[in-house]
């Protein structure tokens, strides 16, 4: 099962993620902001309140979440630098 070990919200709607297999990725969530459910995340202060729950991430204030698998697949689509680390 894919899990997130660490998630940090950066500027410009980027999440810096470390997965349980050691993969480090930067995930660009800006493409999602055009969808109604994600409108609240357009506020950077709200976006930066992301909480890591291991198998998913959430923004409790706006009742929004994404599974670790969804985040993983977005990682592949962003084509941002991906590396492995221990």
TIKENU-483460 format. One record per atom (N, C-alpha, C, O): x, y, z; atom name; residue in one letter; residue number from 0. Coordinates in nm, 3 decimals. Layout:
% residues N
<r east="X" north="Y" up="Z" atom="CA" rest="a" nr="NUM"/>
...
END
This chain:
% residues 86
<r east="0.085" north="-0.118" up="0.000" atom="N" rest="x" nr="0"/>
<r east="0.000" north="0.000" up="0.000" atom="CA" rest="x" nr="0"/>
<r east="0.089" north="0.124" up="0.000" atom="C" rest="x" nr="0"/>
<r east="0.182" north="0.135" up="0.079" atom="O" rest="x" nr="0"/>
<r east="0.058" north="0.215" up="-0.088" atom="N" rest="x" nr="1"/>
<r east="0.135" north="0.339" up="-0.099" atom="CA" rest="x" nr="1"/>
<r east="0.098" north="0.432" up="0.017" atom="C" rest="x" nr="1"/>
<r east="-0.019" north="0.450" up="0.050" atom="O" rest="x" nr="1"/>
<r east="0.201" north="0.490" up="0.078" atom="N" rest="x" nr="2"/>
<r east="0.180" north="0.584" up="0.189" atom="CA" rest="x" nr="2"/>
<r east="0.270" north="0.705" up="0.172" atom="C" rest="x" nr="2"/>
<r east="0.375" north="0.699" up="0.107" atom="O" rest="x" nr="2"/>
<r east="0.226" north="0.813" up="0.230" atom="N" rest="x" nr="3"/>
<r east="0.306" north="0.936" up="0.233" atom="CA" rest="x" nr="3"/>
<r east="0.374" north="0.946" up="0.368" atom="C" rest="x" nr="3"/>
<r east="0.308" north="0.943" up="0.472" atom="O" rest="x" nr="3"/>
<r east="0.505" north="0.958" up="0.366" atom="N" rest="x" nr="4"/>
<r east="0.579" north="0.974" up="0.492" atom="CA" rest="x" nr="4"/>
<r east="0.585" north="1.120" up="0.533" atom="C" rest="x" nr="4"/>
<r east="0.585" north="1.152" up="0.652" atom="O" rest="x" nr="4"/>
<r east="0.592" north="1.210" up="0.432" atom="N" rest="x" nr="5"/>
<r east="0.604" north="1.352" up="0.462" atom="CA" rest="x" nr="5"/>
<r east="0.542" north="1.433" up="0.349" atom="C" rest="x" nr="5"/>
<r east="0.558" north="1.401" up="0.232" atom="O" rest="x" nr="5"/>
<r east="0.470" north="1.539" up="0.387" atom="N" rest="x" nr="6"/>
<r east="0.410" north="1.630" up="0.290" atom="CA" rest="x" nr="6"/>
<r east="0.430" north="1.772" up="0.341" atom="C" rest="x" nr="6"/>
<r east="0.396" north="1.804" up="0.454" atom="O" rest="x" nr="6"/>
<r east="0.485" north="1.857" up="0.255" atom="N" rest="x" nr="7"/>
<r east="0.504" north="1.997" up="0.288" atom="CA" rest="x" nr="7"/>
<r east="0.447" north="2.081" up="0.175" atom="C" rest="x" nr="7"/>
<r east="0.480" north="2.060" up="0.058" atom="O" rest="x" nr="7"/>
<r east="0.361" north="2.176" up="0.209" atom="N" rest="x" nr="8"/>
<r east="0.305" north="2.267" up="0.109" atom="CA" rest="x" nr="8"/>
<r east="0.405" north="2.379" up="0.082" atom="C" rest="x" nr="8"/>
<r east="0.454" north="2.445" up="0.174" atom="O" rest="x" nr="8"/>
<r east="0.433" north="2.400" up="-0.046" atom="N" rest="x" nr="9"/>
<r east="0.523" north="2.507" up="-0.089" atom="CA" rest="x" nr="9"/>
<r east="0.441" north="2.614" up="-0.160" atom="C" rest="x" nr="9"/>
<r east="0.319" north="2.601" up="-0.174" atom="O" rest="x" nr="9"/>
<r east="0.506" north="2.718" up="-0.205" atom="N" rest="x" nr="10"/>
<r east="0.438" north="2.823" up="-0.281" atom="CA" rest="x" nr="10"/>
<r east="0.392" north="2.768" up="-0.416" atom="C" rest="x" nr="10"/>
<r east="0.438" north="2.663" up="-0.461" atom="O" rest="x" nr="10"/>
<r east="0.301" north="2.840" up="-0.478" atom="N" rest="x" nr="11"/>
<r east="0.252" north="2.808" up="-0.613" atom="CA" rest="x" nr="11"/>
<r east="0.182" north="2.673" up="-0.623" atom="C" rest="x" nr="11"/>
<r east="0.187" north="2.608" up="-0.727" atom="O" rest="x" nr="11"/>
<r east="0.118" north="2.631" up="-0.514" atom="N" rest="x" nr="12"/>
<r east="0.035" north="2.509" up="-0.512" atom="CA" rest="x" nr="12"/>
<r east="0.116" north="2.382" up="-0.539" atom="C" rest="x" nr="12"/>
<r east="0.068" north="2.288" up="-0.603" atom="O" rest="x" nr="12"/>
<r east="0.238" north="2.381" up="-0.489" atom="N" rest="x" nr="13"/>
<r east="0.326" north="2.264" up="-0.501" atom="CA" rest="x" nr="13"/>
<r east="0.332" north="2.193" up="-0.366" atom="C" rest="x" nr="13"/>
<r east="0.346" north="2.257" up="-0.262" atom="O" rest="x" nr="13"/>
<r east="0.323" north="2.060" up="-0.370" atom="N" rest="x" nr="14"/>
<r east="0.344" north="1.979" up="-0.251" atom="CA" rest="x" nr="14"/>
<r east="0.477" north="1.906" up="-0.266" atom="C" rest="x" nr="14"/>
<r east="0.505" north="1.846" up="-0.370" atom="O" rest="x" nr="14"/>
<r east="0.558" north="1.913" up="-0.163" atom="N" rest="x" nr="15"/>
<r east="0.684" north="1.839" up="-0.157" atom="CA" rest="x" nr="15"/>
<r east="0.654" north="1.711" up="-0.079" atom="C" rest="x" nr="15"/>
<r east="0.622" north="1.717" up="0.039" atom="O" rest="x" nr="15"/>
<r east="0.664" north="1.596" up="-0.145" atom="N" rest="x" nr="16"/>
<r east="0.619" north="1.470" up="-0.085" atom="CA" rest="x" nr="16"/>
<r east="0.730" north="1.367" up="-0.079" atom="C" rest="x" nr="16"/>
<r east="0.816" north="1.359" up="-0.167" atom="O" rest="x" nr="16"/>
<r east="0.727" north="1.289" up="0.028" atom="N" rest="x" nr="17"/>
<r east="0.814" north="1.171" up="0.040" atom="CA" rest="x" nr="17"/>
<r east="0.722" north="1.052" up="0.062" atom="C" rest="x" nr="17"/>
<r east="0.640" north="1.052" up="0.154" atom="O" rest="x" nr="17"/>
<r east="0.736" north="0.951" up="-0.023" atom="N" rest="x" nr="18"/>
<r east="0.654" north="0.831" up="-0.015" atom="CA" rest="x" nr="18"/>
<r east="0.727" north="0.722" up="0.062" atom="C" rest="x" nr="18"/>
<r east="0.848" north="0.729" up="0.082" atom="O" rest="x" nr="18"/>
<r east="0.652" north="0.620" up="0.104" atom="N" rest="x" nr="19"/>
<r east="0.710" north="0.514" up="0.187" atom="CA" rest="x" nr="19"/>
<r east="0.816" north="0.433" up="0.115" atom="C" rest="x" nr="19"/>
<r east="0.893" north="0.362" up="0.180" atom="O" rest="x" nr="19"/>
<r east="0.823" north="0.440" up="-0.018" atom="N" rest="x" nr="20"/>
<r east="0.929" north="0.370" up="-0.090" atom="CA" rest="x" nr="20"/>
<r east="1.055" north="0.455" up="-0.105" atom="C" rest="x" nr="20"/>
<r east="1.151" north="0.413" up="-0.170" atom="O" rest="x" nr="20"/>
<r east="1.054" north="0.575" up="-0.046" atom="N" rest="x" nr="21"/>
<r east="1.169" north="0.664" up="-0.051" atom="CA" rest="x" nr="21"/>
<r east="1.165" north="0.766" up="-0.163" atom="C" rest="x" nr="21"/>
<r east="1.252" north="0.853" up="-0.170" atom="O" rest="x" nr="21"/>
<r east="1.067" north="0.756" up="-0.251" atom="N" rest="x" nr="22"/>
<r east="1.056" north="0.851" up="-0.362" atom="CA" rest="x" nr="22"/>
<r east="1.024" north="0.990" up="-0.310" atom="C" rest="x" nr="22"/>
<r east="0.934" north="1.008" up="-0.228" atom="O" rest="x" nr="22"/>
<r east="1.098" north="1.089" up="-0.359" atom="N" rest="x" nr="23"/>
<r east="1.073" north="1.230" up="-0.329" atom="CA" rest="x" nr="23"/>
<r east="1.017" north="1.295" up="-0.455" atom="C" rest="x" nr="23"/>
<r east="1.072" north="1.278" up="-0.563" atom="O" rest="x" nr="23"/>
<r east="0.907" north="1.367" up="-0.441" atom="N" rest="x" nr="24"/>
<r east="0.844" north="1.429" up="-0.557" atom="CA" rest="x" nr="24"/>
<r east="0.785" north="1.564" up="-0.522" atom="C" rest="x" nr="24"/>
<r east="0.744" north="1.589" up="-0.409" atom="O" rest="x" nr="24"/>
<r east="0.783" north="1.649" up="-0.621" atom="N" rest="x" nr="25"/>
<r east="0.712" north="1.775" up="-0.610" atom="CA" rest="x" nr="25"/>
<r east="0.586" north="1.761" up="-0.696" atom="C" rest="x" nr="25"/>
<r east="0.594" north="1.729" up="-0.814" atom="O" rest="x" nr="25"/>
<r east="0.471" north="1.783" up="-0.634" atom="N" rest="x" nr="26"/>
<r east="0.343" north="1.763" up="-0.699" atom="CA" rest="x" nr="26"/>
<r east="0.277" north="1.899" up="-0.721" atom="C" rest="x" nr="26"/>
<r east="0.257" north="1.976" up="-0.627" atom="O" rest="x" nr="26"/>
<r east="0.245" north="1.928" up="-0.845" atom="N" rest="x" nr="27"/>
<r east="0.179" north="2.054" up="-0.879" atom="CA" rest="x" nr="27"/>
<r east="0.028" north="2.035" up="-0.877" atom="C" rest="x" nr="27"/>
<r east="-0.027" north="1.967" up="-0.964" atom="O" rest="x" nr="27"/>
<r east="-0.039" north="2.092" up="-0.778" atom="N" rest="x" nr="28"/>
<r east="-0.184" north="2.080" up="-0.768" atom="CA" rest="x" nr="28"/>
<r east="-0.258" north="2.191" up="-0.842" atom="C" rest="x" nr="28"/>
<r east="-0.381" north="2.191" up="-0.843" atom="O" rest="x" nr="28"/>
<r east="-0.188" north="2.285" up="-0.901" atom="N" rest="x" nr="29"/>
<r east="-0.256" north="2.397" up="-0.965" atom="CA" rest="x" nr="29"/>
<r east="-0.356" north="2.355" up="-1.073" atom="C" rest="x" nr="29"/>
<r east="-0.457" north="2.423" up="-1.089" atom="O" rest="x" nr="29"/>
<r east="-0.335" north="2.245" up="-1.150" atom="N" rest="x" nr="30"/>
<r east="-0.436" north="2.206" up="-1.248" atom="CA" rest="x" nr="30"/>
<r east="-0.572" north="2.172" up="-1.186" atom="C" rest="x" nr="30"/>
<r east="-0.675" north="2.184" up="-1.252" atom="O" rest="x" nr="30"/>
<r east="-0.573" north="2.130" up="-1.059" atom="N" rest="x" nr="31"/>
<r east="-0.699" north="2.095" up="-0.993" atom="CA" rest="x" nr="31"/>
<r east="-0.781" north="2.216" up="-0.951" atom="C" rest="x" nr="31"/>
<r east="-0.901" north="2.205" up="-0.929" atom="O" rest="x" nr="31"/>
<r east="-0.716" north="2.331" up="-0.940" atom="N" rest="x" nr="32"/>
<r east="-0.783" north="2.449" up="-0.886" atom="CA" rest="x" nr="32"/>
<r east="-0.895" north="2.502" up="-0.974" atom="C" rest="x" nr="32"/>
<r east="-0.974" north="2.586" up="-0.930" atom="O" rest="x" nr="32"/>
<r east="-0.904" north="2.455" up="-1.097" atom="N" rest="x" nr="33"/>
<r east="-1.012" north="2.498" up="-1.185" atom="CA" rest="x" nr="33"/>
<r east="-1.143" north="2.426" up="-1.156" atom="C" rest="x" nr="33"/>
<r east="-1.248" north="2.466" up="-1.205" atom="O" rest="x" nr="33"/>
<r east="-1.138" north="2.320" up="-1.077" atom="N" rest="x" nr="34"/>
<r east="-1.257" north="2.243" up="-1.042" atom="CA" rest="x" nr="34"/>
<r east="-1.319" north="2.298" up="-0.914" atom="C" rest="x" nr="34"/>
<r east="-1.249" north="2.336" up="-0.820" atom="O" rest="x" nr="34"/>
<r east="-1.452" north="2.303" up="-0.911" atom="N" rest="x" nr="35"/>
<r east="-1.525" north="2.361" up="-0.799" atom="CA" rest="x" nr="35"/>
<r east="-1.481" north="2.310" up="-0.663" atom="C" rest="x" nr="35"/>
<r east="-1.465" north="2.388" up="-0.569" atom="O" rest="x" nr="35"/>
<r east="-1.461" north="2.180" up="-0.651" atom="N" rest="x" nr="36"/>
<r east="-1.426" north="2.122" up="-0.521" atom="CA" rest="x" nr="36"/>
<r east="-1.294" north="2.177" up="-0.467" atom="C" rest="x" nr="36"/>
<r east="-1.273" north="2.180" up="-0.345" atom="O" rest="x" nr="36"/>
<r east="-1.206" north="2.220" up="-0.556" atom="N" rest="x" nr="37"/>
<r east="-1.073" north="2.266" up="-0.516" atom="CA" rest="x" nr="37"/>
<r east="-1.060" north="2.417" up="-0.507" atom="C" rest="x" nr="37"/>
<r east="-0.953" north="2.468" up="-0.473" atom="O" rest="x" nr="37"/>
<r east="-1.168" north="2.491" up="-0.537" atom="N" rest="x" nr="38"/>
<r east="-1.163" north="2.638" up="-0.530" atom="CA" rest="x" nr="38"/>
<r east="-1.108" north="2.690" up="-0.398" atom="C" rest="x" nr="38"/>
<r east="-1.030" north="2.785" up="-0.399" atom="O" rest="x" nr="38"/>
<r east="-1.146" north="2.630" up="-0.282" atom="N" rest="x" nr="39"/>
<r east="-1.094" north="2.684" up="-0.155" atom="CA" rest="x" nr="39"/>
<r east="-0.941" north="2.683" up="-0.146" atom="C" rest="x" nr="39"/>
<r east="-0.883" north="2.762" up="-0.072" atom="O" rest="x" nr="39"/>
<r east="-0.877" north="2.594" up="-0.220" atom="N" rest="x" nr="40"/>
<r east="-0.730" north="2.585" up="-0.214" atom="CA" rest="x" nr="40"/>
<r east="-0.662" north="2.696" up="-0.292" atom="C" rest="x" nr="40"/>
<r east="-0.540" north="2.709" up="-0.286" atom="O" rest="x" nr="40"/>
<r east="-0.738" north="2.775" up="-0.365" atom="N" rest="x" nr="41"/>
<r east="-0.677" north="2.889" up="-0.436" atom="CA" rest="x" nr="41"/>
<r east="-0.620" north="2.989" up="-0.337" atom="C" rest="x" nr="41"/>
<r east="-0.529" north="3.065" up="-0.372" atom="O" rest="x" nr="41"/>
<r east="-0.671" north="2.990" up="-0.216" atom="N" rest="x" nr="42"/>
<r east="-0.614" north="3.073" up="-0.109" atom="CA" rest="x" nr="42"/>
<r east="-0.490" north="2.999" up="-0.058" atom="C" rest="x" nr="42"/>
<r east="-0.502" north="2.891" up="0.001" atom="O" rest="x" nr="42"/>
<r east="-0.373" north="3.057" up="-0.079" atom="N" rest="x" nr="43"/>
<r east="-0.247" north="2.992" up="-0.039" atom="CA" rest="x" nr="43"/>
<r east="-0.244" north="2.958" up="0.110" atom="C" rest="x" nr="43"/>
<r east="-0.185" north="2.857" up="0.149" atom="O" rest="x" nr="43"/>
<r east="-0.306" north="3.041" up="0.193" atom="N" rest="x" nr="44"/>
<r east="-0.306" north="3.010" up="0.337" atom="CA" rest="x" nr="44"/>
<r east="-0.382" north="2.881" up="0.364" atom="C" rest="x" nr="44"/>
<r east="-0.340" north="2.799" up="0.446" atom="O" rest="x" nr="44"/>
<r east="-0.493" north="2.862" up="0.295" atom="N" rest="x" nr="45"/>
<r east="-0.570" north="2.738" up="0.310" atom="CA" rest="x" nr="45"/>
<r east="-0.491" north="2.621" up="0.253" atom="C" rest="x" nr="45"/>
<r east="-0.483" north="2.516" up="0.317" atom="O" rest="x" nr="45"/>
<r east="-0.433" north="2.638" up="0.135" atom="N" rest="x" nr="46"/>
<r east="-0.354" north="2.533" up="0.072" atom="CA" rest="x" nr="46"/>
<r east="-0.244" north="2.483" up="0.165" atom="C" rest="x" nr="46"/>
<r east="-0.218" north="2.363" up="0.173" atom="O" rest="x" nr="46"/>
<r east="-0.179" north="2.575" up="0.233" atom="N" rest="x" nr="47"/>
<r east="-0.065" north="2.538" up="0.319" atom="CA" rest="x" nr="47"/>
<r east="-0.105" north="2.469" up="0.449" atom="C" rest="x" nr="47"/>
<r east="-0.019" north="2.428" up="0.527" atom="O" rest="x" nr="47"/>
<r east="-0.235" north="2.455" up="0.472" atom="N" rest="x" nr="48"/>
<r east="-0.282" north="2.384" up="0.591" atom="CA" rest="x" nr="48"/>
<r east="-0.301" north="2.235" up="0.566" atom="C" rest="x" nr="48"/>
<r east="-0.373" north="2.168" up="0.640" atom="O" rest="x" nr="48"/>
<r east="-0.238" north="2.183" up="0.461" atom="N" rest="x" nr="49"/>
<r east="-0.249" north="2.041" up="0.430" atom="CA" rest="x" nr="49"/>
<r east="-0.199" north="1.956" up="0.547" atom="C" rest="x" nr="49"/>
<r east="-0.102" north="1.991" up="0.614" atom="O" rest="x" nr="49"/>
<r east="-0.267" north="1.845" up="0.570" atom="N" rest="x" nr="50"/>
<r east="-0.232" north="1.754" up="0.680" atom="CA" rest="x" nr="50"/>
<r east="-0.206" north="1.616" up="0.619" atom="C" rest="x" nr="50"/>
<r east="-0.285" north="1.566" up="0.539" atom="O" rest="x" nr="50"/>
<r east="-0.095" north="1.556" up="0.657" atom="N" rest="x" nr="51"/>
<r east="-0.060" north="1.422" up="0.610" atom="CA" rest="x" nr="51"/>
<r east="-0.124" north="1.318" up="0.701" atom="C" rest="x" nr="51"/>
<r east="-0.101" north="1.318" up="0.822" atom="O" rest="x" nr="51"/>
<r east="-0.204" north="1.230" up="0.643" atom="N" rest="x" nr="52"/>
<r east="-0.267" north="1.119" up="0.717" atom="CA" rest="x" nr="52"/>
<r east="-0.214" north="0.984" up="0.667" atom="C" rest="x" nr="52"/>
<r east="-0.279" north="0.881" up="0.686" atom="O" rest="x" nr="52"/>
<r east="-0.098" north="0.985" up="0.605" atom="N" rest="x" nr="53"/>
<r east="-0.027" north="0.866" up="0.557" atom="CA" rest="x" nr="53"/>
<r east="-0.090" north="0.808" up="0.430" atom="C" rest="x" nr="53"/>
<r east="-0.026" north="0.809" up="0.325" atom="O" rest="x" nr="53"/>
<r east="-0.212" north="0.758" up="0.435" atom="N" rest="x" nr="54"/>
<r east="-0.274" north="0.701" up="0.315" atom="CA" rest="x" nr="54"/>
<r east="-0.354" north="0.807" up="0.238" atom="C" rest="x" nr="54"/>
<r east="-0.406" north="0.779" up="0.130" atom="O" rest="x" nr="54"/>
<r east="-0.362" north="0.926" up="0.292" atom="N" rest="x" nr="55"/>
<r east="-0.424" north="1.038" up="0.222" atom="CA" rest="x" nr="55"/>
<r east="-0.375" north="1.168" up="0.284" atom="C" rest="x" nr="55"/>
<r east="-0.320" north="1.170" up="0.395" atom="O" rest="x" nr="55"/>
<r east="-0.397" north="1.277" up="0.210" atom="N" rest="x" nr="56"/>
<r east="-0.372" north="1.411" up="0.264" atom="CA" rest="x" nr="56"/>
<r east="-0.506" north="1.481" up="0.271" atom="C" rest="x" nr="56"/>
<r east="-0.598" north="1.449" up="0.196" atom="O" rest="x" nr="56"/>
<r east="-0.516" north="1.577" up="0.361" atom="N" rest="x" nr="57"/>
<r east="-0.643" north="1.647" up="0.372" atom="CA" rest="x" nr="57"/>
<r east="-0.623" north="1.793" up="0.410" atom="C" rest="x" nr="57"/>
<r east="-0.520" north="1.834" up="0.463" atom="O" rest="x" nr="57"/>
<r east="-0.727" north="1.868" up="0.380" atom="N" rest="x" nr="58"/>
<r east="-0.741" north="2.006" up="0.423" atom="CA" rest="x" nr="58"/>
<r east="-0.867" north="2.008" up="0.507" atom="C" rest="x" nr="58"/>
<r east="-0.976" north="2.030" up="0.454" atom="O" rest="x" nr="58"/>
<r east="-0.854" north="1.984" up="0.639" atom="N" rest="x" nr="59"/>
<r east="-0.972" north="1.968" up="0.726" atom="CA" rest="x" nr="59"/>
<r east="-1.066" north="2.088" up="0.727" atom="C" rest="x" nr="59"/>
<r east="-1.187" north="2.071" up="0.738" atom="O" rest="x" nr="59"/>
<r east="-1.012" north="2.208" up="0.714" atom="N" rest="x" nr="60"/>
<r east="-1.096" north="2.328" up="0.719" atom="CA" rest="x" nr="60"/>
<r east="-1.196" north="2.333" up="0.605" atom="C" rest="x" nr="60"/>
<r east="-1.303" north="2.392" up="0.618" atom="O" rest="x" nr="60"/>
<r east="-1.161" north="2.272" up="0.492" atom="N" rest="x" nr="61"/>
<r east="-1.250" north="2.277" up="0.375" atom="CA" rest="x" nr="61"/>
<r east="-1.303" north="2.138" up="0.337" atom="C" rest="x" nr="61"/>
<r east="-1.364" north="2.121" up="0.231" atom="O" rest="x" nr="61"/>
<r east="-1.279" north="2.040" up="0.423" atom="N" rest="x" nr="62"/>
<r east="-1.330" north="1.904" up="0.404" atom="CA" rest="x" nr="62"/>
<r east="-1.295" north="1.849" up="0.266" atom="C" rest="x" nr="62"/>
<r east="-1.382" north="1.809" up="0.189" atom="O" rest="x" nr="62"/>
<r east="-1.166" north="1.849" up="0.238" atom="N" rest="x" nr="63"/>
<r east="-1.116" north="1.804" up="0.110" atom="CA" rest="x" nr="63"/>
<r east="-0.998" north="1.711" up="0.133" atom="C" rest="x" nr="63"/>
<r east="-0.914" north="1.737" up="0.219" atom="O" rest="x" nr="63"/>
<r east="-0.991" north="1.602" up="0.056" atom="N" rest="x" nr="64"/>
<r east="-0.877" north="1.512" up="0.070" atom="CA" rest="x" nr="64"/>
<r east="-0.841" north="1.450" up="-0.064" atom="C" rest="x" nr="64"/>
<r east="-0.919" north="1.451" up="-0.159" atom="O" rest="x" nr="64"/>
<r east="-0.720" north="1.396" up="-0.069" atom="N" rest="x" nr="65"/>
<r east="-0.669" north="1.322" up="-0.185" atom="CA" rest="x" nr="65"/>
<r east="-0.596" north="1.199" up="-0.132" atom="C" rest="x" nr="65"/>
<r east="-0.520" north="1.208" up="-0.035" atom="O" rest="x" nr="65"/>
<r east="-0.617" north="1.085" up="-0.195" atom="N" rest="x" nr="66"/>
<r east="-0.549" north="0.964" up="-0.151" atom="CA" rest="x" nr="66"/>
<r east="-0.401" north="0.970" up="-0.189" atom="C" rest="x" nr="66"/>
<r east="-0.361" north="1.044" up="-0.279" atom="O" rest="x" nr="66"/>
<r east="-0.323" north="0.891" up="-0.119" atom="N" rest="x" nr="67"/>
<r east="-0.180" north="0.882" up="-0.151" atom="CA" rest="x" nr="67"/>
<r east="-0.161" north="0.832" up="-0.294" atom="C" rest="x" nr="67"/>
<r east="-0.069" north="0.876" up="-0.363" atom="O" rest="x" nr="67"/>
<r east="-0.247" north="0.741" up="-0.340" atom="N" rest="x" nr="68"/>
<r east="-0.237" north="0.692" up="-0.477" atom="CA" rest="x" nr="68"/>
<r east="-0.266" north="0.802" up="-0.578" atom="C" rest="x" nr="68"/>
<r east="-0.198" north="0.811" up="-0.681" atom="O" rest="x" nr="68"/>
<r east="-0.364" north="0.886" up="-0.551" atom="N" rest="x" nr="69"/>
<r east="-0.394" north="0.997" up="-0.640" atom="CA" rest="x" nr="69"/>
<r east="-0.275" north="1.091" up="-0.648" atom="C" rest="x" nr="69"/>
<r east="-0.236" north="1.133" up="-0.757" atom="O" rest="x" nr="69"/>
<r east="-0.216" north="1.123" up="-0.534" atom="N" rest="x" nr="70"/>
<r east="-0.099" north="1.210" up="-0.531" atom="CA" rest="x" nr="70"/>
<r east="0.015" north="1.146" up="-0.609" atom="C" rest="x" nr="70"/>
<r east="0.085" north="1.214" up="-0.684" atom="O" rest="x" nr="70"/>
<r east="0.033" north="1.016" up="-0.593" atom="N" rest="x" nr="71"/>
<r east="0.138" north="0.944" up="-0.665" atom="CA" rest="x" nr="71"/>
<r east="0.120" north="0.958" up="-0.816" atom="C" rest="x" nr="71"/>
<r east="0.215" north="0.987" up="-0.888" atom="O" rest="x" nr="71"/>
<r east="-0.001" north="0.937" up="-0.863" atom="N" rest="x" nr="72"/>
<r east="-0.027" north="0.945" up="-1.008" atom="CA" rest="x" nr="72"/>
<r east="-0.010" north="1.088" up="-1.060" atom="C" rest="x" nr="72"/>
<r east="0.031" north="1.107" up="-1.174" atom="O" rest="x" nr="72"/>
<r east="-0.042" north="1.184" up="-0.980" atom="N" rest="x" nr="73"/>
<r east="-0.020" north="1.323" up="-1.020" atom="CA" rest="x" nr="73"/>
<r east="0.129" north="1.350" up="-1.033" atom="C" rest="x" nr="73"/>
<r east="0.172" north="1.427" up="-1.119" atom="O" rest="x" nr="73"/>
<r east="0.207" north="1.287" up="-0.950" atom="N" rest="x" nr="74"/>
<r east="0.352" north="1.299" up="-0.955" atom="CA" rest="x" nr="74"/>
<r east="0.403" north="1.257" up="-1.092" atom="C" rest="x" nr="74"/>
<r east="0.491" north="1.323" up="-1.148" atom="O" rest="x" nr="74"/>
<r east="0.352" north="1.152" up="-1.145" atom="N" rest="x" nr="75"/>
<r east="0.396" north="1.103" up="-1.275" atom="CA" rest="x" nr="75"/>
<r east="0.357" north="1.199" up="-1.386" atom="C" rest="x" nr="75"/>
<r east="0.429" north="1.211" up="-1.485" atom="O" rest="x" nr="75"/>
<r east="0.246" north="1.267" up="-1.371" atom="N" rest="x" nr="76"/>
<r east="0.197" north="1.357" up="-1.475" atom="CA" rest="x" nr="76"/>
<r east="0.264" north="1.493" up="-1.473" atom="C" rest="x" nr="76"/>
<r east="0.269" north="1.561" up="-1.575" atom="O" rest="x" nr="76"/>
<r east="0.317" north="1.535" up="-1.358" atom="N" rest="x" nr="77"/>
<r east="0.373" north="1.669" up="-1.349" atom="CA" rest="x" nr="77"/>
<r east="0.508" north="1.682" up="-1.418" atom="C" rest="x" nr="77"/>
<r east="0.546" north="1.790" up="-1.461" atom="O" rest="x" nr="77"/>
<r east="0.580" north="1.569" up="-1.428" atom="N" rest="x" nr="78"/>
<r east="0.712" north="1.568" up="-1.489" atom="CA" rest="x" nr="78"/>
<r east="0.811" north="1.662" up="-1.417" atom="C" rest="x" nr="78"/>
<r east="0.909" north="1.708" up="-1.475" atom="O" rest="x" nr="78"/>
<r east="0.785" north="1.687" up="-1.291" atom="N" rest="x" nr="79"/>
<r east="0.881" north="1.761" up="-1.210" atom="CA" rest="x" nr="79"/>
<r east="0.986" north="1.662" up="-1.162" atom="C" rest="x" nr="79"/>
<r east="0.968" north="1.541" up="-1.173" atom="O" rest="x" nr="79"/>
<r east="1.094" north="1.711" up="-1.111" atom="N" rest="x" nr="80"/>
<r east="1.205" north="1.627" up="-1.067" atom="CA" rest="x" nr="80"/>
<r east="1.159" north="1.525" up="-0.963" atom="C" rest="x" nr="80"/>
<r east="1.098" north="1.561" up="-0.863" atom="O" rest="x" nr="80"/>
<r east="1.188" north="1.400" up="-0.988" atom="N" rest="x" nr="81"/>
<r east="1.159" north="1.291" up="-0.896" atom="CA" rest="x" nr="81"/>
<r east="1.290" north="1.218" up="-0.867" atom="C" rest="x" nr="81"/>
<r east="1.365" north="1.184" up="-0.959" atom="O" rest="x" nr="81"/>
<r east="1.314" north="1.194" up="-0.742" atom="N" rest="x" nr="82"/>
<r east="1.437" north="1.124" up="-0.704" atom="CA" rest="x" nr="82"/>
<r east="1.406" north="1.025" up="-0.594" atom="C" rest="x" nr="82"/>
<r east="1.298" north="1.026" up="-0.535" atom="O" rest="x" nr="82"/>
<r east="1.502" north="0.938" up="-0.568" atom="N" rest="x" nr="83"/>
<r east="1.490" north="0.843" up="-0.457" atom="CA" rest="x" nr="83"/>
<r east="1.584" north="0.886" up="-0.346" atom="C" rest="x" nr="83"/>
<r east="1.697" north="0.929" up="-0.372" atom="O" rest="x" nr="83"/>
<r east="1.536" north="0.875" up="-0.223" atom="N" rest="x" nr="84"/>
<r east="1.619" north="0.907" up="-0.106" atom="CA" rest="x" nr="84"/>
<r east="1.582" north="0.810" up="0.005" atom="C" rest="x" nr="84"/>
<r east="1.472" north="0.756" up="0.006" atom="O" rest="x" nr="84"/>
<r east="1.671" north="0.788" up="0.095" atom="N" rest="x" nr="85"/>
<r east="1.644" north="0.700" up="0.210" atom="CA" rest="x" nr="85"/>
<r east="1.577" north="0.771" up="0.321" atom="C" rest="x" nr="85"/>
<r east="1.548" north="0.711" up="0.424" atom="O" rest="x" nr="85"/>
END
